[in-house]
Amino acid sequence: MSKNKFKDLSFQNGGDKVNIKDWIVGIGSGSPSPDLLTVYDRSNDASIGGLGTQTEKMFDSQRSVPLFEFRDLSYIPTSRFEGFMADADSAIQKLHNDFAAAPQRRRRQAASSCVSSIPGTSAGPTTPSQPSGSAGQQLALATYIDPGANPDTWSRLIAFPADKVSVLVANVANGPDSSANAGWTDVIPKAAASGKTVLGYVRTGYLGVSQQQFTTRLGSSKTSDWVAQIQEDVDQWYALYPGVIGGIFFDEGWNDCGPDNINAELYKFITQSTKRKYVGAMTVLNPGAPMPQCFEKSADTLLTAEVSYATYTSGAYAGIDWTPSDSRKLWHIIYDVPAGQASAVAALALQRGVGMLHITDDVEPNPYDTIPNDSYMTTLMGSISGGTPPNDGIFP
């Protein structure tokens, strides 16, 4: 509905009538309870109301809006309930996004609008200047390193400046496991205390729709069962390591939009439900490959390249064809990078509009089980401006 149509939207039941604009304005101005819509509905079925003039903050906005409820909804079969809730959530989020700013704030909203995407562009922003402040280029490391077997490596990771190495990934057993791990209970709090954001690793199994037909721990490839397991693992990370997990690294991301962007919307739903439950959580979605723009709001950060130095610096490299408004939206992992080329690779990533980086001299089959030596890391950190990860509420 157009933002200018509320004044023309009215409901009438016999002699009772309510104008939606009058109802909203009345609540916003602190009109006494019950509100106009509740009064009107008493002559209908009295299914609206009960919350008086209470308001809530709109999602990703500081605007207060009326809070109300609908009761006595029609019967929904169990088989359709998950889809119904996902549709309702999407509709509410769309409403919040469409009306995130009150009419009198339109001028301010336009002044801070995002940069438009540029279809067909793979190299990123045209001006490869190094952002400063919170949005500066920084290192986000997929640290699949057992802290029990490699305590010295984790001591180094924790000691790195948090503005240069801002994100670390904790991966116990392709997820949080069923109980807290002694090694991780030691390093995760220390890393968090050092100012770093520690992300818990969670498999998403390509939502069960890839050719591999990955299955959940219970042996199902159904998308609904994958979503249930994903949310269970998210909760488990926060339960086992309370107060020190800074977000979730969603691996095995499926990068096909799907009909009506259903896959992108599902990942967006997972991100938003995570953020509502765990305020301040950073979310990363990792397909390790380019993602269409339909996924722009599916997570705070998208890991769109996981390639070797040879591929990254050749014509074989494939970038995205749209330009995010913030470079921290993109994370690239480049492995097998010679020490003398680390700074050049960081500069190339910056030219491609990439704010989050993992550059290493480690090699296949597992380029994530070590980190480069101190000389390599010092040079690499000296080539980036540093910043903070995008878990401050500006995304998605």
C-alpha positions in Angstrom: 0.0 0.0 0.0 1.3 3.5 -0.9 2.5 5.5 2.1 -0.1 8.2 1.2 -3.1 5.9 1.2 -3.8 5.5 5.0 -6.0 8.7 5.0 -8.3 7.0 2.5 -8.4 3.6 4.2 -11.5 3.2 6.4 -13.6 0.3 7.7 -17.4 0.5 8.3 -19.7 -1.9 10.1 -23.2 -0.7 10.3 -23.1 2.8 11.9 -19.5 2.3 13.2 -16.6 3.5 11.1 -12.9 3.9 11.7 -10.3 5.7 9.6 -6.8 4.0 9.8 -4.9 7.3 9.6 -7.0 8.7 12.5 -6.3 5.4 14.5 -2.6 5.6 14.0 -2.3 9.3 14.7 -4.5 8.9 17.8 -2.2 6.2 19.3 0.9 8.2 18.3 -0.4 11.3 20.1 -1.2 9.3 23.2 -4.9 9.1 22.9 -6.7 7.4 25.8 -7.3 3.6 25.8 -9.2 2.0 24.2 -7.9 3.1 20.8 -10.3 3.8 17.9 -9.8 0.5 16.1 -10.5 -1.5 19.3 -13.7 0.6 19.9 -14.8 0.0 16.3 -14.2 -3.8 16.5 -16.4 -4.2 19.5 -19.4 -4.1 17.2 -17.8 -6.7 14.9 -16.1 -9.7 16.6 -13.9 -8.0 19.3 -10.9 -9.8 18.0 -8.7 -6.7 18.0 -7.3 -5.0 21.0 -6.2 -5.8 24.5 -2.9 -3.9 24.3 -4.3 -0.4 24.6 -1.9 2.4 23.5 1.3 0.4 23.8 3.9 0.9 21.0 7.0 -1.0 19.8 10.1 0.0 17.9 9.9 -1.0 14.3 12.5 -3.5 13.1 15.8 -1.8 12.3 14.3 1.6 13.1 13.8 3.9 16.1 10.2 4.7 15.0 7.5 3.8 17.6 4.3 2.3 16.1 1.1 0.9 17.6 1.3 -2.6 19.0 -1.9 -4.6 18.6 -3.0 -8.2 18.2 -5.4 -10.2 16.2 -7.2 -13.1 17.8 -9.5 -15.9 16.6 -7.7 -16.4 13.4 -9.0 -19.1 11.1 -7.8 -22.7 11.5 -4.3 -23.5 10.1 -3.3 -27.1 9.5 -0.1 -28.2 11.1 1.5 -28.9 7.7 1.0 -25.3 6.7 1.9 -23.6 10.0 5.6 -23.2 9.3 4.9 -21.6 5.9 2.1 -19.4 7.5 4.5 -18.1 10.1 7.3 -17.5 7.5 4.8 -15.6 5.3 3.5 -13.6 8.3 7.1 -12.7 9.3 8.0 -11.6 5.8 4.9 -9.5 5.5 5.6 -7.8 8.9 9.2 -7.1 8.0 8.1 -5.7 4.6 5.7 -3.4 6.3 8.4 -2.3 8.8 10.8 -1.7 5.9 8.2 0.2 3.9 7.3 2.5 6.8 10.5 2.6 8.7 10.4 6.4 8.7 7.5 8.6 9.5 6.4 11.0 6.7 8.0 14.0 8.3 11.3 12.2 8.2 11.4 11.5 4.5 13.9 14.2 3.7 16.3 12.8 6.3 15.8 9.3 5.0 16.6 10.3 1.5 19.8 12.0 2.6 21.0 8.7 4.1 19.8 6.3 1.5 22.0 3.5 0.3 24.1 3.5 -2.8 22.3 2.1 -5.8 23.4 -1.2 -7.1 25.1 -1.2 -10.5 24.1 -4.3 -12.5 26.9 -5.8 -14.5 29.7 -4.5 -12.2 32.0 -7.2 -10.8 35.0 -5.1 -9.7 33.1 -3.2 -7.0 33.3 0.5 -6.3 35.0 2.6 -8.9 37.2 4.4 -6.4 39.4 2.0 -4.4 40.0 4.3 -1.5 40.5 2.7 1.9 37.5 3.3 4.1 38.2 4.6 7.6 36.5 4.2 10.9 34.2 1.4 11.6 33.8 0.4 8.0 37.5 0.1 7.3 38.9 -3.1 5.8 39.6 -5.8 8.4 40.5 -9.4 8.9 37.8 -12.0 9.6 39.4 -15.4 10.0 37.7 -18.8 9.6 39.7 -20.3 12.4 38.9 -24.0 12.2 41.7 -24.7 14.7 41.3 -26.9 17.8 42.4 -24.7 20.7 43.2 -27.8 22.8 45.8 -29.0 20.3 46.9 -25.5 19.3 46.8 -23.2 22.4 49.7 -21.1 21.1 47.9 -20.3 17.9 44.9 -19.2 19.8 47.0 -17.0 22.0 48.3 -15.3 18.9 44.8 -14.8 17.5 43.6 -13.3 20.8 46.6 -11.0 21.0 46.0 -9.4 17.5 44.6 -5.9 17.6 40.8 -6.2 17.5 40.4 -3.4 14.9 42.6 -5.3 12.5 41.5 -8.9 13.3 37.9 -8.3 14.2 36.1 -11.6 13.6 37.0 -15.2 14.5 35.0 -18.4 13.8 34.5 -21.1 16.4 33.9 -24.6 15.0 33.8 -27.4 17.6 32.3 -30.2 15.5 30.7 -28.7 12.4 28.6 -26.9 15.0 28.4 -26.3 18.7 28.3 -30.0 19.7 26.1 -31.3 22.5 28.1 -30.0 25.4 30.7 -27.3 26.1 34.2 -28.1 25.0 37.0 -27.4 27.5 39.3 -25.8 25.0 36.6 -23.6 23.5 35.4 -22.5 26.9 38.9 -21.1 27.5 39.5 -19.3 24.2 36.1 -18.0 23.3 35.7 -15.8 26.4 39.3 -14.6 26.1 38.8 -13.7 22.4 35.5 -11.8 23.2 37.2 -10.0 26.1 39.9 -8.9 23.6 37.3 -7.1 21.6 36.8 -9.6 18.8 33.5 -11.0 17.6 33.4 -14.7 17.9 31.0 -16.4 15.5 29.6 -19.9 16.1 29.7 -22.2 13.1 26.4 -23.6 11.9 25.8 -25.8 8.9 22.8 -25.0 6.7 23.2 -27.9 4.4 22.3 -25.8 1.3 18.8 -26.0 2.8 18.7 -29.6 1.6 18.0 -28.5 -2.0 21.5 -29.0 -3.6 22.4 -32.0 -5.7 24.2 -33.5 -2.7 20.9 -33.6 -0.8 22.6 -33.1 2.5 20.7 -34.5 5.4 20.3 -33.2 9.0 21.6 -35.1 12.0 18.2 -37.0 12.0 18.6 -38.0 8.3 16.2 -35.6 6.7 16.8 -33.4 3.6 13.6 -31.4 4.0 14.1 -27.7 4.1 11.9 -27.3 7.1 14.0 -29.8 9.1 17.1 -28.0 8.1 15.7 -24.8 9.4 14.7 -26.4 12.6 18.3 -27.8 13.1 19.8 -24.5 12.2 17.8 -22.7 14.8 18.6 -25.5 17.3 22.3 -25.0 16.7 22.1 -21.3 17.0 20.4 -21.7 20.4 23.0 -24.2 21.5 25.9 -21.9 20.8 24.4 -19.2 23.0 23.4 -21.7 25.7 26.9 -23.4 25.9 28.9 -20.1 25.7 26.6 -17.5 27.2 27.6 -13.9 26.9 30.6 -14.4 24.6 29.2 -15.6 21.3 29.0 -12.6 19.0 27.0 -14.1 16.1 26.6 -17.0 13.8 28.6 -18.2 10.7 26.1 -20.0 8.5 28.1 -22.3 6.3 27.0 -24.3 3.2 24.8 -21.4 2.0 22.7 -22.0 -1.1 23.2 -19.2 -3.6 20.3 -19.7 -5.9 17.5 -17.2 -5.2 14.7 -19.7 -5.9 11.2 -19.0 -7.2 10.1 -15.6 -5.9 13.4 -15.4 -4.0 12.3 -18.1 -1.6 15.8 -19.2 -0.6 17.1 -15.7 -0.1 14.0 -14.9 2.0 14.4 -18.0 4.1 18.0 -17.1 5.0 16.8 -13.6 5.7 14.2 -15.1 8.1 16.9 -17.2 9.8 19.1 -14.1 10.2 16.2 -11.9 11.5 15.0 -14.6 14.0 18.6 -14.9 15.2 18.9 -11.1 15.7 15.6 -10.8 17.5 16.5 -13.5 19.9 20.2 -12.6 20.4 20.4 -8.8 20.1 23.6 -7.6 18.5 24.3 -10.9 16.8 26.4 -10.7 13.6 25.4 -13.1 10.9 27.5 -14.4 8.0 26.2 -16.6 5.1 28.8 -18.6 3.3 28.3 -20.2 -0.1 32.0 -19.6 -0.9 30.8 -18.3 -4.3 29.2 -15.2 -5.8 25.6 -14.4 -4.7 22.9 -12.6 -6.6 21.6 -9.4 -5.1 18.4 -11.2 -3.8 20.6 -12.3 -0.9 21.8 -8.7 0.0 19.6 -8.7 3.2 19.9 -12.4 4.0 22.8 -11.8 6.4 25.0 -9.0 7.6 28.0 -10.3 5.6 28.1 -12.6 2.6 31.2 -14.8 2.0 31.3 -14.6 -1.8 34.8 -15.9 -2.6 36.8 -18.8 -1.2 39.6 -19.3 -3.7 43.3 -19.7 -4.2 45.7 -16.8 -4.9 46.1 -18.1 -8.5 42.4 -17.9 -9.1 41.8 -14.6 -7.3 44.5 -12.8 -9.4 43.5 -14.3 -12.8 40.7 -14.2 -15.2 39.2 -17.2 -13.5 38.0 -15.1 -10.6 34.2 -14.5 -10.6 32.8 -11.5 -8.7 29.3 -10.4 -7.9 27.4 -8.2 -10.4 26.0 -5.7 -7.9 27.5 -3.1 -5.5 26.7 -3.3 -1.8 26.4 0.0 0.1 28.9 -1.1 2.7 32.1 -3.0 1.9 31.6 -5.1 5.1 28.8 -6.9 3.3 31.5 -8.9 1.4 34.0 -11.3 2.9 36.6 -13.0 0.7 38.9 -15.9 1.7 42.1 -16.2 -0.4 44.5 -19.0 0.4 48.0 -20.0 -0.8 49.0 -16.3 -0.9 52.8 -15.8 -0.9 54.0 -13.6 1.9 55.3 -11.0 -0.6 51.8 -10.7 -2.2 49.5 -10.5 0.9 49.3 -6.7 0.8 48.7 -6.6 -2.9 45.9 -9.1 -2.5 44.3 -6.9 0.2 44.5 -4.0 -2.1 42.9 -6.0 -4.9 40.1 -7.0 -2.6 39.6 -3.4 -1.6 39.3 -2.5 -5.3 36.6 -5.1 -5.6 34.7 -3.5 -2.7 35.5 -6.2 -0.1 35.7 -5.1 3.6 36.2 -8.5 5.3 39.2 -10.6 4.5 40.9 -13.9 5.3 44.3 -14.0 3.5 46.6 -16.9 4.3 49.6 -18.9 3.0 47.9 -22.1 4.1 47.0 -24.5 1.3 44.4 -27.1 0.3 43.0 -29.5 1.4 42.4 -27.5 4.6 43.7 -23.9 4.4 42.0 -23.0 7.7 44.0 -25.1 10.2 46.9 -22.7 10.6 47.5 -19.0 10.5 50.6 -17.3 8.9 53.7 -16.4 10.9 54.0 -13.1 12.8 56.0 -11.4 10.0 53.3 -12.3 7.5 50.5 -11.1 9.8 52.2 -7.9 10.8 52.6 -7.0 7.1 49.1 -7.9 6.3 47.6 -5.9 9.3 49.7 -3.0 8.3 48.1 -2.9 4.8 44.5 -2.5 6.0 42.9 0.4 7.9 41.0 -1.7 10.4 37.4 -1.3 11.7 34.5 -3.0 13.4 32.3 -5.8 12.1 28.8 -5.1 11.0 26.9 -6.3 14.1 25.8 -2.8 15.1 22.3 -2.9 13.9 22.8 -1.4 10.4 22.2 -4.7 8.6 20.4 -6.3 7.1 
